[in-house]
Amino acid sequence: MPMPWCCPPSWTPPGRQGGLAVRAAATDPVAVNALFDAVERWLGPTEVLVNNIGHREATLVARMSDDQWRRALAANVDGTFHAIRRAAVPMAVGGSVAS
């Protein structure tokens, strides 16, 4: 199943040289679920989750608006939660999460 939005044509299966990079809005639980569904169709059930979510507003905290603060929390906290919640389903019998 081709996934042209995330995989270069030279992508190779696990165990061989190559890699898979996928991008989704971590603040959107529907997008996070779709990301996991697509990757699991490609690679099989999730066994390991590396949460590499990081959002930073380009301002000092003293100058940060409430909206900027909420965006940072939505990405860094809610996004982490969405990914862990979705990964927990296939990893119920074992797996690892690094956040």
Residue pairs with C-beta under 8 A, 6 or more apart in sequence:
1 41
1 42
3 22
3 38
3 42
6 20
6 21
6 22
6 23
6 38
7 20
7 21
7 42
10 18
11 18
11 19
11 20
12 18
14 43
20 39
20 42
20 43
22 35
22 38
22 39
24 31
24 32
24 34
24 35
25 31
25 32
26 32
26 53
26 75
26 78
26 79
26 80
26 82
26 83
27 74
27 75
27 78
27 79
27 82
28 82
29 82
29 85
29 86
32 79
32 82
32 83
32 86
33 86
36 46
36 83
36 86
36 87
39 46
40 46
40 90
45 90
45 91
46 87
46 90
46 91
46 95
47 90
47 91
47 94
47 95
47 96
48 95
48 96
48 97
48 98
49 83
49 84
49 87
49 91
49 95
49 96
49 97
49 98
50 98
51 80
51 83
51 84
51 97
51 98
51 99
53 75
53 76
53 79
53 80
53 83
54 75
54 76
55 71
55 72
55 74
55 75
55 76
55 79
56 72
57 64
57 68
57 69
57 71
57 72
59 68
80 99
84 97
84 99
87 95
87 97
91 97
